[in-house]
Amino acid sequence: FVRKSLESNTKSEFETLWNRLATLEAWRATYPANVPQDLAKEDQDLIRQSSTKSRLQRRCNHVRILVNQQLPTPPPTPYKLQVKKSQVDGLGLYTTEDIPEGGTVAYYYGHLHSSTSILLQGNKDYVFELSSSSDDQNNNKLLVDAAHLISMQARYMNDALCLSGNNCKLLAQPNEFRFAILALRNISAGEELFCSYGTTFWEKRAPGRVFSSTSTTSLQQKQTEKGEEQEKA
């Protein structure tokens, strides 16, 4: 769990809470040893009273809720996007104007979790691993969960399920607690936006499934079916 130092003064409350959570999580990982010297005054009662690990975990959960109520808002992007029915399944994300290769299409952000706290969440379809540390594979992962942010447009972007079908990519920005979504090529107005969710995402949902530039994809299948329907009409 890494402490963060953010540049913007508007992020000071978030930074304070994030560092408070980092201290509590570090203590929980080594409990009952190594009581932290920099424990926040709001958590001093954990020292004065007879605490248990479960009580400490409940405090971690509480502070994490406070952290997620103060999430930094990413800057706006210059492109107008629209959520509507996807070519693949459910809703999808489309651009209403041309986007050049390398352009920042949107930002993907959400509630921040560790490998432990994410277990308490129900729907994990919007969880992505932002960063991890080799020194603590069990809990030192930074996960982003956009399940509760239904107004955040980037959560509606689908995976075309093959390299050739994706026109965008996710770029992790852990110091800003988000992903940037970049255009892999010039994208025309009206196109649906797709990006790879990554092997880690799919291994947990479809173990052993591999997607390549030559595989038959859901997108290709949908487009073929649509063409056949138009011919019949």
C-alpha positions in Angstrom: 0.0 0.0 0.0 1.8 3.1 -1.2 1.3 6.6 0.2 0.5 9.2 -2.4 1.5 12.9 -2.6 -0.8 14.7 -4.9 0.0 18.1 -6.5 -3.4 19.7 -6.5 -4.6 21.5 -3.3 -8.1 20.3 -4.1 -6.9 16.8 -3.5 -5.6 17.4 0.0 -8.6 15.8 1.8 -8.4 12.8 -0.4 -4.6 12.6 0.2 -5.1 12.8 3.9 -7.6 10.0 3.9 -5.6 7.9 1.5 -2.5 8.1 3.7 -4.6 7.4 6.8 -5.8 4.3 5.1 -2.3 3.3 4.1 -1.2 3.4 7.8 -4.2 1.3 8.9 -3.7 -1.3 6.2 0.0 -1.6 7.0 -0.8 -2.1 10.6 -3.5 -4.7 9.8 -1.0 -6.7 7.7 1.4 -7.0 10.6 -1.1 -7.0 13.5 -0.7 -7.3 16.5 3.0 -6.2 16.1 4.3 -2.8 14.9 1.8 -0.3 16.1 2.3 2.6 13.7 3.8 5.9 15.2 2.0 8.0 12.6 -1.5 6.7 13.4 -4.1 9.5 12.7 -5.7 11.1 15.8 -9.0 9.7 14.7 -7.6 6.2 15.1 -5.8 6.7 18.4 -8.7 4.9 20.1 -7.4 1.7 18.5 -4.4 1.9 20.8 -6.1 3.1 23.9 -8.7 0.5 23.8 -8.3 -3.3 23.6 -8.5 -3.8 19.8 -8.8 -6.9 17.8 -7.8 -7.5 14.2 -11.5 -7.6 13.2 -12.0 -4.2 14.8 -9.0 -2.9 12.9 -10.4 -4.3 9.7 -13.7 -2.6 10.2 -11.9 0.7 10.7 -10.0 0.1 7.4 -13.3 -0.6 5.6 -14.8 2.6 7.1 -11.9 4.8 6.1 -11.9 3.3 2.6 -15.5 4.4 2.2 -14.4 7.9 3.1 -11.6 7.7 0.6 -14.0 6.7 -2.2 -16.3 9.6 -1.3 -13.4 12.0 -2.1 -12.1 10.6 -5.3 -10.2 13.1 -7.5 -12.2 13.9 -10.7 -10.2 13.5 -13.9 -9.9 16.4 -16.2 -12.4 16.6 -19.1 -11.5 15.3 -22.5 -12.1 17.2 -25.7 -14.2 14.6 -27.5 -17.9 14.2 -27.3 -19.0 10.6 -26.6 -22.4 8.9 -26.5 -23.7 5.7 -24.8 -26.1 3.6 -26.8 -26.8 0.1 -27.9 -23.5 -1.8 -28.6 -22.7 -3.8 -31.7 -21.5 -6.6 -29.3 -23.8 -6.8 -26.3 -25.8 -4.4 -24.1 -24.7 -0.8 -24.1 -21.5 0.6 -25.8 -19.6 3.8 -26.1 -19.4 5.8 -29.4 -17.7 8.9 -30.5 -19.7 11.7 -32.2 -16.6 13.3 -33.7 -13.3 12.3 -35.2 -10.5 11.3 -32.8 -6.8 11.3 -34.0 -4.5 8.4 -33.2 -3.0 8.9 -29.8 -5.8 11.1 -28.6 -7.1 10.8 -25.0 -10.6 9.5 -25.5 -11.7 9.3 -21.9 -10.6 8.3 -18.4 -11.6 5.2 -16.5 -11.8 5.7 -12.7 -13.8 4.4 -9.8 -13.7 3.3 -6.2 -10.3 2.2 -5.0 -9.8 -1.2 -3.5 -7.2 -3.7 -2.4 -7.3 -7.4 -3.0 -8.9 -7.8 0.4 -11.5 -5.0 0.3 -12.7 -6.0 -3.2 -13.9 -9.3 -1.8 -16.7 -7.4 0.0 -18.0 -6.1 -3.3 -20.7 -7.9 -5.3 -20.5 -7.0 -8.9 -16.9 -7.2 -10.1 -17.5 -6.8 -13.8 -16.0 -3.3 -13.7 -12.9 -4.0 -11.7 -9.4 -3.5 -13.2 -6.0 -3.9 -11.7 -4.3 -0.5 -11.8 -1.0 -1.5 -10.1 0.5 -4.2 -7.9 3.6 -4.8 -5.9 5.8 -7.9 -6.0 6.5 -7.6 -2.2 2.9 -8.4 -1.2 1.0 -10.3 -3.8 -1.9 -10.9 -1.5 -3.0 -7.4 -0.6 -0.8 -4.8 -2.2 -2.8 -4.4 -5.4 -4.5 -1.2 -6.4 -7.9 -2.0 -8.0 -10.3 0.4 -9.7 -14.0 -0.5 -9.5 -16.5 1.6 -11.6 -19.6 -0.5 -10.8 -21.2 2.3 -8.8 -20.3 5.2 -11.2 -23.1 4.8 -13.8 -22.6 8.3 -15.2 -18.9 7.6 -16.0 -19.0 7.0 -19.8 -15.8 4.9 -20.0 -17.4 2.1 -18.1 -19.6 1.3 -21.1 -16.7 0.6 -23.5 -16.6 -3.0 -24.6 -13.8 -5.4 -25.5 -14.0 -6.4 -29.2 -12.3 -9.7 -28.1 -9.6 -9.5 -30.7 -6.6 -7.2 -31.3 -7.8 -6.1 -34.7 -11.2 -5.1 -33.4 -10.0 -2.8 -30.6 -9.5 0.9 -31.6 -8.4 2.1 -28.1 -6.2 0.9 -25.3 -6.0 1.4 -21.5 -3.0 3.2 -20.1 -2.6 2.8 -16.3 -1.9 6.0 -14.4 -1.6 4.8 -10.8 -0.3 8.1 -9.5 -3.6 9.7 -10.6 -5.7 6.7 -9.5 -7.1 6.1 -13.0 -6.6 4.7 -16.6 -6.4 6.9 -19.6 -8.0 5.5 -22.7 -6.0 6.3 -25.8 -7.0 6.0 -29.5 -4.9 3.3 -31.3 -5.7 4.7 -34.7 -7.7 7.5 -36.3 -11.3 7.0 -35.2 -14.2 8.4 -37.3 -17.3 10.0 -35.9 -20.0 7.4 -35.3 -17.6 4.5 -34.5 -18.1 2.4 -31.5 -15.1 2.4 -29.2 -13.4 -0.8 -28.1 -10.4 -1.6 -25.9 -8.9 -4.8 -24.6 -9.7 -5.6 -21.0 -6.5 -7.6 -20.7 -5.6 -11.2 -20.0 -6.0 -10.7 -16.2 -9.6 -9.6 -16.6 -10.6 -12.5 -18.8 -8.6 -15.2 -17.0 -10.8 -14.7 -14.0 -14.0 -14.9 -16.1 -13.1 -17.2 -19.0 -9.9 -19.3 -18.0 -7.8 -20.4 -20.9 -9.6 -18.2 -23.4 -7.1 -16.5 -25.8 -8.0 -13.8 -28.2 -5.8 -12.9 -31.3 -6.0 -10.8 -34.4 -7.1 -13.9 -36.4 -9.7 -15.2 -34.1 -13.4 -15.0 -34.8 -14.9 -12.4 -32.5 -18.2 -11.4 -31.1 -17.9 -8.2 -33.0 -17.2 -9.9 -36.3 -20.1 -12.3 -35.7 -22.5 -9.5 -34.9 -21.5 -7.6 -38.0 -21.9 -10.7 -40.1 -25.4 -11.4 -38.7 -26.4 -7.8 -39.3 -25.3 -8.0 -42.9 -27.3 -11.2 -43.4 -30.4 -9.7 -41.9 -30.1 -6.6 -44.2 -29.7 -8.9 -47.3 -32.8 -10.9 -46.3 -34.7 -7.6 -45.9 
